[in-house]
Amino acid sequence: MKKIVIPAIIAHNAQELDRMVDSVKGLVPLIQLDIMDGVFVQNRSLDFDFDLHEDRALFEAHCMVAEPEQWVKRIWRQVGTIIVHFEACREPGKIISLIKKKERRVGMAINPETPVEAISSLLKDLDQVLVMTVDPGFYGSPFIPEAGRKVEKLRSLMPQMDIEVDGGITPRTIELVNDSGANKFVSGSFIMRSDDIKRALLSLQEKIGL
C-alpha cells in the first residue's frame, strides 16, 4: 500500500483556511479538511461556506458532524474523498450510497471507543477507514496507543484497503501505527503549529521510510 503523510487543517474563517492551505500546498499531495460543527465534537472548524479554488483531488474532508448527510451535500464538489463518522450515521448505508452517487471516495471514521466489528459489514463498500488515535475535536489531544490493535485487525480483514490514522501523530507515535499496518497518517498540530512545516513533514515521512 502506498504510504502518505497528510496535514490536517482546522480553520475558523476563510482567511485562516487560505493561509493554512498555502502553507502546505506543494509540499504534499493531499490535505485533510477537519469539518466540525460544535455538536458531534465540541470544537468548530470549517463550518462556514468556503471555496478552495483548487483541484478537489488535493483534499479530503473529515466530517466530525452530527448531520453528515447535510454536509456531504454541502461540500462534495470541493473534495475528492469524504470521511464520515460511523457514530454519527443513523443509516450508514444511505450515507455511503450518497457519497458514491457524487462519485467521491468513501471513508468511514471510528472513534476510540468504537470496535472494528461495528463496521465490519460496511468494509466492502468503503474506500478507506480512518481510525481515530485520539478523542476527536481538538489539535493536540493525547495519542491512544491501543488504536494500533484496531489497525492490525482492519489490515487483516482488508489487506488492500487504505487505512488511515488521525490524532497525536508525531515522529514518536507514527512508527507504532506504521508497524500496525496503517498507510495514511494524518497529523494536525505537529505539522500545522510547527515553526518549520517542511521539516516537520520530513521528520514524519522519514520515520515511515518515505
C-alpha positions in Angstrom: 0.0 0.0 0.0 1.2 3.5 -0.8 2.1 5.5 2.3 1.3 9.2 2.7 1.6 11.8 5.4 -1.4 14.2 5.4 -1.6 17.6 7.1 -4.9 18.3 8.8 -6.4 21.8 8.7 -8.6 23.3 11.4 -9.8 26.8 10.3 -12.4 29.2 11.7 -12.7 31.6 8.8 -11.9 31.8 5.1 -8.7 33.8 5.6 -7.3 31.3 8.0 -8.2 28.5 5.7 -6.4 30.1 2.7 -3.3 30.8 4.8 -3.1 27.3 6.1 -3.7 25.7 2.6 -1.0 27.9 1.2 1.5 26.9 3.9 1.3 23.2 2.9 0.3 23.3 -0.8 3.1 21.9 -3.0 4.6 20.0 -0.1 2.1 17.2 0.0 -0.3 15.5 -2.5 -3.3 15.5 -0.1 -4.6 17.8 2.6 -7.3 16.9 5.1 -10.0 19.4 6.0 -11.3 18.9 9.5 -15.0 19.9 9.5 -16.5 20.2 13.0 -20.0 21.5 13.8 -19.7 22.1 17.6 -22.3 19.3 18.1 -20.7 16.0 17.3 -17.5 17.4 18.8 -17.1 20.5 21.0 -14.9 22.4 18.7 -15.9 24.2 15.4 -14.0 24.3 12.2 -14.8 25.0 8.5 -18.5 25.3 9.4 -18.7 28.2 7.0 -19.1 28.3 3.2 -15.7 28.1 1.6 -14.2 27.9 -1.8 -10.9 26.3 -2.2 -10.2 27.4 -5.7 -8.1 24.2 -6.1 -8.4 20.8 -7.7 -10.7 18.7 -5.5 -8.3 15.8 -5.7 -6.0 17.7 -3.3 -8.4 17.5 -0.4 -10.3 15.0 1.7 -13.0 16.1 4.2 -13.1 14.6 7.6 -16.6 15.3 8.7 -16.9 15.4 12.5 -20.5 16.5 12.4 -23.9 15.4 13.8 -25.7 15.5 10.4 -23.2 14.0 7.9 -25.8 13.8 5.0 -26.3 17.6 5.0 -22.5 18.2 4.9 -21.9 15.7 2.1 -24.4 17.6 0.0 -22.8 20.9 1.0 -19.1 20.1 0.4 -18.9 17.3 -2.2 -17.8 19.5 -5.1 -14.7 20.7 -3.2 -13.1 17.4 -2.2 -12.1 14.0 -3.6 -12.8 11.9 -0.5 -15.4 12.3 2.1 -15.0 10.7 5.5 -17.9 10.5 7.8 -18.1 9.1 11.4 -19.9 5.8 11.9 -21.1 7.1 15.3 -23.0 10.0 13.5 -24.6 7.8 10.8 -28.1 6.7 11.7 -28.2 4.9 8.3 -24.6 4.3 7.3 -25.5 2.6 4.0 -27.5 5.6 2.9 -24.6 7.9 3.5 -22.2 5.6 1.7 -24.6 5.5 -1.3 -24.9 9.3 -1.3 -21.2 9.8 -1.5 -20.8 7.1 -4.2 -23.5 8.9 -6.2 -21.4 12.0 -6.0 -18.5 10.0 -7.5 -16.3 10.6 -4.5 -14.1 8.2 -2.5 -15.9 7.0 0.7 -14.2 6.9 4.1 -15.6 5.8 7.4 -14.1 7.0 10.7 -14.4 5.3 14.0 -13.8 6.8 17.4 -11.5 5.3 20.0 -14.5 3.6 21.8 -15.9 2.0 18.6 -14.7 -1.5 17.8 -13.8 -2.6 14.3 -16.7 -5.1 14.5 -19.2 -2.3 14.4 -18.3 -1.5 10.8 -17.3 -5.0 9.5 -20.4 -5.3 7.4 -19.6 -2.0 5.7 -16.0 -2.6 4.8 -16.7 -4.0 1.3 -18.4 -0.7 0.3 -15.6 1.6 1.6 -12.5 3.0 0.0 -10.8 3.7 3.3 -11.3 3.5 7.1 -10.0 6.2 9.4 -9.1 5.0 12.9 -9.1 7.9 15.4 -6.0 7.7 17.6 -7.3 10.5 19.9 -10.7 11.6 21.1 -11.7 13.8 18.2 -12.3 17.6 18.1 -9.1 19.4 19.0 -5.5 19.8 17.9 -3.0 18.3 20.3 -5.2 15.6 22.1 -3.2 12.7 23.6 -2.4 9.7 21.5 -4.2 6.4 22.3 -1.7 3.6 21.6 -4.4 0.9 21.9 -5.7 2.1 18.5 -2.9 0.2 16.9 -4.7 -3.1 17.6 -7.7 -1.8 15.6 -5.4 -1.0 12.7 -3.9 -4.6 12.8 -7.4 -6.1 12.8 -8.5 -3.9 9.9 -5.4 -4.8 7.9 -6.0 -8.5 8.4 -9.6 -8.1 7.2 -8.9 -5.8 4.3 -5.3 -6.2 3.1 -5.7 -3.8 0.2 -7.8 -1.1 1.8 -6.4 2.4 2.7 -6.2 2.5 6.5 -5.8 6.0 7.9 -4.9 7.1 11.4 -5.6 10.5 12.8 -4.6 12.2 16.0 -1.5 12.6 18.0 0.7 11.6 15.1 4.3 12.7 15.8 7.7 11.1 15.0 7.4 9.2 18.2 3.9 7.7 17.6 3.9 7.3 13.8 6.1 4.2 14.0 3.6 2.3 16.1 0.7 2.8 13.7 3.0 2.2 10.8 4.1 -1.1 12.2 0.4 -1.9 12.9 -0.4 -1.6 9.2 -1.7 1.9 8.6 -0.7 3.6 5.3 -2.2 7.0 5.6 -1.1 9.2 8.5 -2.9 12.4 9.4 -1.1 15.0 11.6 -2.6 18.3 12.6 -0.9 20.2 15.4 2.6 18.7 14.9 2.7 19.9 11.3 0.5 23.0 11.3 1.8 24.5 14.5 5.4 23.9 13.6 7.8 26.7 13.1 9.1 24.8 10.1 6.3 22.9 8.3 8.5 21.3 5.7 10.9 20.0 8.3 8.0 18.6 10.4 6.6 16.8 7.4 10.0 15.3 6.5 10.5 14.1 10.1 7.3 12.1 9.8 8.0 10.8 6.4 11.4 9.6 7.3 10.0 7.5 10.2 7.9 5.5 7.7 10.5 5.2 5.1 9.4 7.9 2.6 
